Amino acid sequence: MQSWGSLKAAYRLLSEADVSHAALSKPHWEQIQSSAKTSDAEVVLFVQDVSL
């Protein structure tokens, strides 16, 4: 974070009831799926790092 105020703002945003991992990730997932569907590639890999 750039400043204490930025950190506090991030915590306020993330504490909202309608803010969730799914809600934040949905636009990304939709873009990835759209890109894969329109790709000319024969195979499209969806690689994830779940080592946490």
Biopython code that builds the backbone (N, CA, C, O; Angstrom):
import numpy as np
from Bio.PDB.StructureBuilder import StructureBuilder

atoms = [
    (1, "MET", "N", (0.825, -1.183, 0.000)),
    (1, "MET", "CA", (0.000, 0.000, 0.000)),
    (1, "MET", "C", (0.872, 1.251, 0.000)),
    (1, "MET", "O", (1.983, 1.243, 0.531)),
    (2, "GLN", "N", (0.375, 2.296, -0.583)),
    (2, "GLN", "CA", (1.110, 3.544, -0.666)),
    (2, "GLN", "C", (1.077, 4.336, 0.640)),
    (2, "GLN", "O", (2.028, 5.048, 0.962)),
    (3, "SER", "N", (-0.012, 4.210, 1.385)),
    (3, "SER", "CA", (-0.137, 4.996, 2.610)),
    (3, "SER", "C", (-1.091, 4.302, 3.574)),
    (3, "SER", "O", (-1.805, 3.366, 3.215)),
    (4, "TRP", "N", (-1.077, 4.791, 4.806)),
    (4, "TRP", "CA", (-1.997, 4.263, 5.806)),
    (4, "TRP", "C", (-3.444, 4.465, 5.349)),
    (4, "TRP", "O", (-4.283, 3.587, 5.549)),
    (5, "GLY", "N", (-3.737, 5.598, 4.747)),
    (5, "GLY", "CA", (-5.085, 5.870, 4.254)),
    (5, "GLY", "C", (-5.511, 4.891, 3.175)),
    (5, "GLY", "O", (-6.664, 4.461, 3.140)),
    (6, "SER", "N", (-4.585, 4.539, 2.299)),
    (6, "SER", "CA", (-4.886, 3.558, 1.245)),
    (6, "SER", "C", (-5.183, 2.191, 1.844)),
    (6, "SER", "O", (-6.092, 1.492, 1.397)),
    (7, "LEU", "N", (-4.420, 1.819, 2.846)),
    (7, "LEU", "CA", (-4.643, 0.539, 3.512)),
    (7, "LEU", "C", (-6.002, 0.516, 4.196)),
    (7, "LEU", "O", (-6.735, -0.468, 4.098)),
    (8, "LYS", "N", (-6.334, 1.592, 4.883)),
    (8, "LYS", "CA", (-7.638, 1.673, 5.538)),
    (8, "LYS", "C", (-8.771, 1.608, 4.507)),
    (8, "LYS", "O", (-9.791, 0.960, 4.746)),
    (9, "ALA", "N", (-8.597, 2.266, 3.384)),
    (9, "ALA", "CA", (-9.613, 2.236, 2.324)),
    (9, "ALA", "C", (-9.789, 0.823, 1.779)),
    (9, "ALA", "O", (-10.913, 0.389, 1.525)),
    (10, "ALA", "N", (-8.686, 0.108, 1.601)),
    (10, "ALA", "CA", (-8.761, -1.274, 1.113)),
    (10, "ALA", "C", (-9.516, -2.148, 2.114)),
    (10, "ALA", "O", (-10.354, -2.957, 1.717)),
    (11, "TYR", "N", (-9.230, -1.994, 3.391)),
    (11, "TYR", "CA", (-9.950, -2.760, 4.409)),
    (11, "TYR", "C", (-11.428, -2.413, 4.423)),
    (11, "TYR", "O", (-12.265, -3.302, 4.583)),
    (12, "ARG", "N", (-11.766, -1.144, 4.261)),
    (12, "ARG", "CA", (-13.185, -0.755, 4.208)),
    (12, "ARG", "C", (-13.870, -1.407, 3.012)),
    (12, "ARG", "O", (-14.983, -1.920, 3.135)),
    (13, "LEU", "N", (-13.215, -1.387, 1.867)),
    (13, "LEU", "CA", (-13.791, -2.008, 0.672)),
    (13, "LEU", "C", (-14.004, -3.499, 0.889)),
    (13, "LEU", "O", (-15.083, -4.021, 0.609)),
    (14, "LEU", "N", (-12.984, -4.181, 1.385)),
    (14, "LEU", "CA", (-13.060, -5.629, 1.543)),
    (14, "LEU", "C", (-14.010, -6.064, 2.651)),
    (14, "LEU", "O", (-14.391, -7.233, 2.706)),
    (15, "SER", "N", (-14.396, -5.155, 3.528)),
    (15, "SER", "CA", (-15.329, -5.514, 4.595)),
    (15, "SER", "C", (-16.786, -5.326, 4.174)),
    (15, "SER", "O", (-17.691, -5.653, 4.941)),
    (16, "GLU", "N", (-17.025, -4.810, 2.982)),
    (16, "GLU", "CA", (-18.399, -4.653, 2.487)),
    (16, "GLU", "C", (-19.025, -6.030, 2.247)),
    (16, "GLU", "O", (-18.352, -6.956, 1.794)),
    (17, "ALA", "N", (-20.303, -6.153, 2.551)),
    (17, "ALA", "CA", (-21.003, -7.439, 2.435)),
    (17, "ALA", "C", (-21.031, -7.971, 1.005)),
    (17, "ALA", "O", (-20.955, -9.181, 0.792)),
    (18, "ASP", "N", (-21.140, -7.079, 0.032)),
    (18, "ASP", "CA", (-21.252, -7.531, -1.360)),
    (18, "ASP", "C", (-19.899, -7.701, -2.045)),
    (18, "ASP", "O", (-19.852, -8.008, -3.236)),
    (19, "VAL", "N", (-18.817, -7.510, -1.329)),
    (19, "VAL", "CA", (-17.477, -7.712, -1.886)),
    (19, "VAL", "C", (-16.984, -9.071, -1.424)),
    (19, "VAL", "O", (-16.822, -9.318, -0.229)),
    (20, "SER", "N", (-16.748, -9.953, -2.397)),
    (20, "SER", "CA", (-16.286, -11.300, -2.092)),
    (20, "SER", "C", (-15.234, -11.699, -3.121)),
    (20, "SER", "O", (-15.044, -11.024, -4.132)),
    (21, "HIS", "N", (-14.566, -12.793, -2.844)),
    (21, "HIS", "CA", (-13.588, -13.294, -3.807)),
    (21, "HIS", "C", (-14.263, -13.561, -5.151)),
    (21, "HIS", "O", (-13.728, -13.204, -6.201)),
    (22, "ALA", "N", (-15.429, -14.182, -5.115)),
    (22, "ALA", "CA", (-16.153, -14.491, -6.350)),
    (22, "ALA", "C", (-16.543, -13.216, -7.104)),
    (22, "ALA", "O", (-16.404, -13.146, -8.325)),
    (23, "ALA", "N", (-17.030, -12.210, -6.370)),
    (23, "ALA", "CA", (-17.445, -10.958, -7.012)),
    (23, "ALA", "C", (-16.261, -10.229, -7.636)),
    (23, "ALA", "O", (-16.385, -9.645, -8.713)),
    (24, "LEU", "N", (-15.119, -10.261, -6.965)),
    (24, "LEU", "CA", (-13.933, -9.601, -7.505)),
    (24, "LEU", "C", (-13.328, -10.383, -8.671)),
    (24, "LEU", "O", (-12.746, -9.792, -9.581)),
    (25, "SER", "N", (-13.464, -11.705, -8.644)),
    (25, "SER", "CA", (-12.836, -12.557, -9.657)),
    (25, "SER", "C", (-13.692, -12.752, -10.902)),
    (25, "SER", "O", (-13.167, -13.051, -11.975)),
    (26, "LYS", "N", (-15.005, -12.586, -10.769)),
    (26, "LYS", "CA", (-15.922, -12.879, -11.881)),
    (26, "LYS", "C", (-15.563, -12.178, -13.191)),
    (26, "LYS", "O", (-15.542, -12.849, -14.223)),
    (27, "PRO", "N", (-15.280, -10.876, -13.220)),
    (27, "PRO", "CA", (-14.916, -10.236, -14.493)),
    (27, "PRO", "C", (-13.653, -10.849, -15.115)),
    (27, "PRO", "O", (-13.564, -10.992, -16.334)),
    (28, "HIS", "N", (-12.689, -11.204, -14.278)),
    (28, "HIS", "CA", (-11.466, -11.837, -14.771)),
    (28, "HIS", "C", (-11.780, -13.197, -15.388)),
    (28, "HIS", "O", (-11.327, -13.504, -16.492)),
    (29, "TRP", "N", (-12.558, -14.013, -14.670)),
    (29, "TRP", "CA", (-12.910, -15.337, -15.182)),
    (29, "TRP", "C", (-13.684, -15.235, -16.493)),
    (29, "TRP", "O", (-13.447, -16.017, -17.414)),
    (30, "GLU", "N", (-14.606, -14.278, -16.585)),
    (30, "GLU", "CA", (-15.378, -14.106, -17.818)),
    (30, "GLU", "C", (-14.478, -13.715, -18.985)),
    (30, "GLU", "O", (-14.655, -14.208, -20.099)),
    (31, "GLN", "N", (-13.512, -12.832, -18.735)),
    (31, "GLN", "CA", (-12.584, -12.411, -19.791)),
    (31, "GLN", "C", (-11.721, -13.583, -20.246)),
    (31, "GLN", "O", (-11.492, -13.757, -21.443)),
    (32, "ILE", "N", (-11.246, -14.377, -19.310)),
    (32, "ILE", "CA", (-10.417, -15.537, -19.645)),
    (32, "ILE", "C", (-11.218, -16.536, -20.476)),
    (32, "ILE", "O", (-10.720, -17.048, -21.479)),
    (33, "GLN", "N", (-12.454, -16.815, -20.065)),
    (33, "GLN", "CA", (-13.295, -17.746, -20.817)),
    (33, "GLN", "C", (-13.575, -17.222, -22.218)),
    (33, "GLN", "O", (-13.544, -17.988, -23.182)),
    (34, "SER", "N", (-13.847, -15.938, -22.343)),
    (34, "SER", "CA", (-14.099, -15.336, -23.643)),
    (34, "SER", "C", (-12.863, -15.434, -24.542)),
    (34, "SER", "O", (-12.964, -15.764, -25.723)),
    (35, "SER", "N", (-11.708, -15.145, -23.966)),
    (35, "SER", "CA", (-10.456, -15.237, -24.738)),
    (35, "SER", "C", (-10.202, -16.664, -25.195)),
    (35, "SER", "O", (-9.757, -16.886, -26.321)),
    (36, "ALA", "N", (-10.478, -17.627, -24.336)),
    (36, "ALA", "CA", (-10.261, -19.030, -24.687)),
    (36, "ALA", "C", (-11.215, -19.466, -25.800)),
    (36, "ALA", "O", (-10.818, -20.196, -26.708)),
    (37, "LYS", "N", (-12.466, -19.019, -25.730)),
    (37, "LYS", "CA", (-13.454, -19.401, -26.739)),
    (37, "LYS", "C", (-13.123, -18.833, -28.108)),
    (37, "LYS", "O", (-13.410, -19.466, -29.124)),
    (38, "THR", "N", (-12.525, -17.654, -28.152)),
    (38, "THR", "CA", (-12.223, -17.018, -29.433)),
    (38, "THR", "C", (-10.798, -17.300, -29.911)),
    (38, "THR", "O", (-10.378, -16.803, -30.956)),
    (39, "SER", "N", (-10.065, -18.093, -29.150)),
    (39, "SER", "CA", (-8.688, -18.410, -29.508)),
    (39, "SER", "C", (-8.643, -19.376, -30.693)),
    (39, "SER", "O", (-9.512, -20.235, -30.843)),
    (40, "ASP", "N", (-7.632, -19.223, -31.516)),
    (40, "ASP", "CA", (-7.425, -20.153, -32.621)),
    (40, "ASP", "C", (-6.612, -21.368, -32.197)),
    (40, "ASP", "O", (-6.378, -22.274, -32.997)),
    (41, "ALA", "N", (-6.183, -21.389, -30.944)),
    (41, "ALA", "CA", (-5.366, -22.490, -30.443)),
    (41, "ALA", "C", (-6.189, -23.769, -30.368)),
    (41, "ALA", "O", (-7.382, -23.736, -30.067)),
    (42, "GLU", "N", (-5.546, -24.880, -30.643)),
    (42, "GLU", "CA", (-6.215, -26.173, -30.574)),
    (42, "GLU", "C", (-6.484, -26.561, -29.115)),
    (42, "GLU", "O", (-7.506, -27.172, -28.802)),
    (43, "VAL", "N", (-5.561, -26.201, -28.239)),
    (43, "VAL", "CA", (-5.677, -26.508, -26.818)),
    (43, "VAL", "C", (-5.424, -25.232, -26.022)),
    (43, "VAL", "O", (-4.482, -24.493, -26.304)),
    (44, "VAL", "N", (-6.269, -24.979, -25.028)),
    (44, "VAL", "CA", (-6.082, -23.839, -24.135)),
    (44, "VAL", "C", (-5.934, -24.389, -22.719)),
    (44, "VAL", "O", (-6.806, -25.112, -22.238)),
    (45, "LEU", "N", (-4.842, -24.050, -22.058)),
    (45, "LEU", "CA", (-4.596, -24.530, -20.708)),
    (45, "LEU", "C", (-5.009, -23.475, -19.694)),
    (45, "LEU", "O", (-4.723, -22.290, -19.869)),
    (46, "PHE", "N", (-5.673, -23.902, -18.648)),
    (46, "PHE", "CA", (-6.027, -23.040, -17.526)),
    (46, "PHE", "C", (-5.171, -23.488, -16.348)),
    (46, "PHE", "O", (-5.523, -24.433, -15.642)),
    (47, "VAL", "N", (-4.068, -22.820, -16.141)),
    (47, "VAL", "CA", (-3.104, -23.213, -15.129)),
    (47, "VAL", "C", (-3.355, -22.418, -13.851)),
    (47, "VAL", "O", (-3.542, -21.202, -13.882)),
    (48, "GLN", "N", (-3.355, -23.136, -12.726)),
    (48, "GLN", "CA", (-3.570, -22.495, -11.426)),
    (48, "GLN", "C", (-2.449, -22.883, -10.481)),
    (48, "GLN", "O", (-1.930, -23.997, -10.549)),
    (49, "ASP", "N", (-2.082, -21.983, -9.616)),
    (49, "ASP", "CA", (-1.114, -22.255, -8.562)),
    (49, "ASP", "C", (-1.880, -22.345, -7.252)),
    (49, "ASP", "O", (-2.358, -21.338, -6.732)),
    (50, "VAL", "N", (-1.991, -23.534, -6.733)),
    (50, "VAL", "CA", (-2.732, -23.755, -5.482)),
    (50, "VAL", "C", (-1.766, -24.170, -4.369)),
    (50, "VAL", "O", (-2.141, -24.910, -3.460)),
    (51, "SER", "N", (-0.539, -23.697, -4.445)),
    (51, "SER", "CA", (0.475, -24.109, -3.488)),
    (51, "SER", "C", (0.392, -23.368, -2.153)),
    (51, "SER", "O", (1.181, -23.641, -1.249)),
    (52, "LEU", "N", (-0.543, -22.446, -2.019)),
    (52, "LEU", "CA", (-0.672, -21.720, -0.759)),
    (52, "LEU", "C", (-1.126, -22.670, 0.260)),
    (52, "LEU", "O", (-1.311, -22.293, 1.417)),
]
sb = StructureBuilder()
sb.init_structure("model")
sb.init_model(0)
sb.init_chain("A")
sb.init_seg("    ")
for serial, (resi, resn, name, xyz) in enumerate(atoms, 1):
    if name == "N":
        sb.init_residue(resn, " ", resi, " ")
    sb.init_atom(name, np.array(xyz, "f"), 0.0, 1.0, " ", f" {name:<3s}", serial, name[0])
structure = sb.get_structure()
